[in-house]
Every structure is written in C-alpha cells, then in structure tokens.
Amino acid sequence: MTTLYDVPAEDLIEAIADRLAEDGDVEAPDWIEFTTTGVDRELPPEQDDFWPRRVASLLRKVAVDGPVGVGSLATAYGNTKDGSNRYQVRPPSQSDGSRKIIRTALQQLEDAGYVETEGNDGRVVTAEGRKLLDSVADDVLEELDRPELERYA
C-alpha cells in the first residue's frame, strides 16, 4: 500500500488541496484576503489557491510530525531573514508564521474529521485523515508512473 512517505511532498500537497477544495471540506475565511502569513510580511498571499494549499500542507505536516501544536507549526511556517542584508553584523533571525491562519486551518480539519486534539500534546491525524492521505498518495503515484518511486514491483 502506498503511504504519504512514498511520493514527493509537493505533488501530494497539490493533490490533497484539489481534493479538499472539490469536496468542500475547507473554506477560506473572509479575512484571508487582508491578512499576512507572518509579522515580517507586508502583503497578503498572492496565490489564488493559497487556503487549500496551506490546509493540505498542514494536514501532511501534522501526519508526519504529530502530535504538534500551533506554536511549533508557526515556527515551521516562519521565515528566516538571512540573505537580504549581507553586510550587517547581527546574526540572522527567525520570525514565526501566522498562528491565526494555522489555528483556523486546523479547526477546519478537525471539523472535517481529519485531525483531532490529543490531550495537551497537540494535534494528530485521525484514521480518516490517514486514509485520505494514503489514498491521495496512491493516486499521485499512479499519475507520476515512476518506477523508481515504487518500493515493490
């Protein structure tokens, strides 16, 4: 059986975003066109399908790293400021991603039944979420049709 680890992450996230958007499991909030993805950003995201992609990416991230909390996900989706000011003495710094975006996306995934809260440890993927990830990974593997990605021929 194909799992989410058997296909490239980028292809899997794109396919999950398409599946979530067509099923209607997630819906972009009204405020998403005005918000930024972090405190170091000035403009909102420019992608048309930003919300389904971010939700799909969070679902995969929770499945791989779970149980995880909003704080560690904000760090993972943050930005390192290191290349823009080469000649400054100060070392590079990290700014976190938007916790509101992450929290809202995780709440939508919980309402859809793909993620659940596990005590005080954070969020984990449910059996239904794992089933969605694995079935989409199987579809992606068939679409890619690369023999080097198949474990057993």
TORKOL-4160 file (C-alpha; in steps of 0.2 Angstrom, whole numbers, padded with zeros to 4 digits, m for minus):
153
<pt num="1" X="0000" Y="0000" Z="0000"/>
<pt num="2" X="0006" Y="0017" Z="m0004"/>
<pt num="3" X="0008" Y="0030" Z="0010"/>
<pt num="4" X="0012" Y="0048" Z="0011"/>
<pt num="5" X="0030" Y="0045" Z="0013"/>
<pt num="6" X="0031" Y="0036" Z="m0005"/>
<pt num="7" X="0028" Y="0052" Z="m0015"/>
<pt num="8" X="0035" Y="0069" Z="m0017"/>
<pt num="9" X="0028" Y="0081" Z="m0004"/>
<pt num="10" X="0025" Y="0095" Z="m0017"/>
<pt num="11" X="0014" Y="0083" Z="m0028"/>
<pt num="12" X="0005" Y="0076" Z="m0013"/>
<pt num="13" X="0001" Y="0093" Z="m0006"/>
<pt num="14" X="m0006" Y="0099" Z="m0023"/>
<pt num="15" X="m0017" Y="0084" Z="m0025"/>
<pt num="16" X="m0024" Y="0085" Z="m0007"/>
<pt num="17" X="m0028" Y="0103" Z="m0010"/>
<pt num="18" X="m0038" Y="0099" Z="m0025"/>
<pt num="19" X="m0047" Y="0085" Z="m0016"/>
<pt num="20" X="m0051" Y="0096" Z="m0001"/>
<pt num="21" X="m0057" Y="0110" Z="m0012"/>
<pt num="22" X="m0068" Y="0099" Z="m0023"/>
<pt num="23" X="m0075" Y="0090" Z="m0008"/>
<pt num="24" X="m0079" Y="0107" Z="0001"/>
<pt num="25" X="m0071" Y="0101" Z="0017"/>
<pt num="26" X="m0062" Y="0118" Z="0019"/>
<pt num="27" X="m0067" Y="0135" Z="0015"/>
<pt num="28" X="m0056" Y="0151" Z="0015"/>
<pt num="29" X="m0061" Y="0163" Z="0029"/>
<pt num="30" X="m0067" Y="0180" Z="0024"/>
<pt num="31" X="m0052" Y="0189" Z="0032"/>
<pt num="32" X="m0039" Y="0179" Z="0022"/>
<pt num="33" X="m0038" Y="0192" Z="0008"/>
<pt num="34" X="m0032" Y="0205" Z="0021"/>
<pt num="35" X="m0021" Y="0196" Z="0032"/>
<pt num="36" X="m0002" Y="0192" Z="0030"/>
<pt num="37" X="0006" Y="0175" Z="0033"/>
<pt num="38" X="0018" Y="0182" Z="0046"/>
<pt num="39" X="0023" Y="0198" Z="0056"/>
<pt num="40" X="0038" Y="0201" Z="0044"/>
<pt num="41" X="0026" Y="0201" Z="0028"/>
<pt num="42" X="0018" Y="0217" Z="0021"/>
<pt num="43" X="0006" Y="0209" Z="0009"/>
<pt num="44" X="m0006" Y="0195" Z="0009"/>
<pt num="45" X="m0003" Y="0179" Z="m0001"/>
<pt num="46" X="m0004" Y="0181" Z="m0020"/>
<pt num="47" X="m0009" Y="0163" Z="m0024"/>
<pt num="48" X="m0027" Y="0160" Z="m0029"/>
<pt num="49" X="m0027" Y="0143" Z="m0020"/>
<pt num="50" X="m0017" Y="0148" Z="m0005"/>
<pt num="51" X="m0030" Y="0142" Z="0008"/>
<pt num="52" X="m0032" Y="0124" Z="0001"/>
<pt num="53" X="m0014" Y="0123" Z="m0001"/>
<pt num="54" X="m0010" Y="0129" Z="0017"/>
<pt num="55" X="m0023" Y="0117" Z="0024"/>
<pt num="56" X="m0016" Y="0102" Z="0014"/>
<pt num="57" X="0002" Y="0106" Z="0019"/>
<pt num="58" X="m0004" Y="0107" Z="0037"/>
<pt num="59" X="m0013" Y="0090" Z="0036"/>
<pt num="60" X="0003" Y="0082" Z="0029"/>
<pt num="61" X="0014" Y="0091" Z="0042"/>
<pt num="62" X="0003" Y="0085" Z="0057"/>
<pt num="63" X="0003" Y="0067" Z="0049"/>
<pt num="64" X="0022" Y="0067" Z="0048"/>
<pt num="65" X="0027" Y="0077" Z="0064"/>
<pt num="66" X="0012" Y="0074" Z="0075"/>
<pt num="67" X="0007" Y="0077" Z="0089"/>
<pt num="68" X="0011" Y="0095" Z="0086"/>
<pt num="69" X="0005" Y="0112" Z="0092"/>
<pt num="70" X="0001" Y="0128" Z="0084"/>
<pt num="71" X="0017" Y="0136" Z="0091"/>
<pt num="72" X="0029" Y="0123" Z="0083"/>
<pt num="73" X="0019" Y="0124" Z="0067"/>
<pt num="74" X="0021" Y="0143" Z="0067"/>
<pt num="75" X="0040" Y="0141" Z="0069"/>
<pt num="76" X="0040" Y="0129" Z="0054"/>
<pt num="77" X="0030" Y="0140" Z="0043"/>
<pt num="78" X="0040" Y="0155" Z="0048"/>
<pt num="79" X="0053" Y="0164" Z="0038"/>
<pt num="80" X="0072" Y="0166" Z="0041"/>
<pt num="81" X="0079" Y="0183" Z="0037"/>
<pt num="82" X="0097" Y="0180" Z="0032"/>
<pt num="83" X="0101" Y="0185" Z="0014"/>
<pt num="84" X="0093" Y="0202" Z="0012"/>
<pt num="85" X="0106" Y="0212" Z="0022"/>
<pt num="86" X="0123" Y="0204" Z="0019"/>
<pt num="87" X="0134" Y="0217" Z="0027"/>
<pt num="88" X="0126" Y="0218" Z="0044"/>
<pt num="89" X="0134" Y="0211" Z="0059"/>
<pt num="90" X="0119" Y="0205" Z="0068"/>
<pt num="91" X="0115" Y="0186" Z="0065"/>
<pt num="92" X="0100" Y="0180" Z="0055"/>
<pt num="93" X="0084" Y="0180" Z="0065"/>
<pt num="94" X="0068" Y="0169" Z="0063"/>
<pt num="95" X="0050" Y="0176" Z="0063"/>
<pt num="96" X="0036" Y="0165" Z="0066"/>
<pt num="97" X="0021" Y="0162" Z="0054"/>
<pt num="98" X="0004" Y="0167" Z="0057"/>
<pt num="99" X="m0004" Y="0157" Z="0071"/>
<pt num="100" X="m0022" Y="0163" Z="0067"/>
<pt num="101" X="m0020" Y="0155" Z="0049"/>
<pt num="102" X="m0013" Y="0139" Z="0057"/>
<pt num="103" X="m0026" Y="0138" Z="0071"/>
<pt num="104" X="m0041" Y="0141" Z="0059"/>
<pt num="105" X="m0035" Y="0129" Z="0046"/>
<pt num="106" X="m0033" Y="0115" Z="0060"/>
<pt num="107" X="m0050" Y="0119" Z="0067"/>
<pt num="108" X="m0057" Y="0116" Z="0049"/>
<pt num="109" X="m0048" Y="0100" Z="0048"/>
<pt num="110" X="m0055" Y="0095" Z="0065"/>
<pt num="111" X="m0072" Y="0099" Z="0059"/>
<pt num="112" X="m0069" Y="0088" Z="0043"/>
<pt num="113" X="m0063" Y="0074" Z="0054"/>
<pt num="114" X="m0046" Y="0073" Z="0048"/>
<pt num="115" X="m0037" Y="0079" Z="0064"/>
<pt num="116" X="m0040" Y="0078" Z="0082"/>
<pt num="117" X="m0033" Y="0086" Z="0098"/>
<pt num="118" X="m0024" Y="0073" Z="0109"/>
<pt num="119" X="m0024" Y="0080" Z="0127"/>
<pt num="120" X="m0011" Y="0093" Z="0130"/>
<pt num="121" X="0001" Y="0086" Z="0117"/>
<pt num="122" X="m0006" Y="0094" Z="0102"/>
<pt num="123" X="m0015" Y="0088" Z="0086"/>
<pt num="124" X="m0013" Y="0071" Z="0077"/>
<pt num="125" X="m0021" Y="0064" Z="0062"/>
<pt num="126" X="m0036" Y="0053" Z="0063"/>
<pt num="127" X="m0039" Y="0037" Z="0054"/>
<pt num="128" X="m0050" Y="0046" Z="0042"/>
<pt num="129" X="m0036" Y="0058" Z="0039"/>
<pt num="130" X="m0023" Y="0045" Z="0036"/>
<pt num="131" X="m0035" Y="0036" Z="0024"/>
<pt num="132" X="m0036" Y="0052" Z="0014"/>
<pt num="133" X="m0018" Y="0055" Z="0014"/>
<pt num="134" X="m0014" Y="0037" Z="0008"/>
<pt num="135" X="m0027" Y="0036" Z="m0005"/>
<pt num="136" X="m0022" Y="0053" Z="m0012"/>
<pt num="137" X="m0004" Y="0047" Z="m0012"/>
<pt num="138" X="m0009" Y="0031" Z="m0021"/>
<pt num="139" X="m0017" Y="0042" Z="m0035"/>
<pt num="140" X="m0002" Y="0053" Z="m0036"/>
<pt num="141" X="0010" Y="0038" Z="m0038"/>
<pt num="142" X="m0001" Y="0031" Z="m0052"/>
<pt num="143" X="m0001" Y="0048" Z="m0060"/>
<pt num="144" X="0018" Y="0050" Z="m0059"/>
<pt num="145" X="0021" Y="0032" Z="m0065"/>
<pt num="146" X="0039" Y="0032" Z="m0060"/>
<pt num="147" X="0046" Y="0015" Z="m0057"/>
<pt num="148" X="0060" Y="0022" Z="m0045"/>
<pt num="149" X="0046" Y="0028" Z="m0033"/>
<pt num="150" X="0038" Y="0011" Z="m0031"/>
<pt num="151" X="0045" Y="0001" Z="m0017"/>
<pt num="152" X="0040" Y="m0016" Z="m0023"/>
<pt num="153" X="0037" Y="m0020" Z="m0042"/>
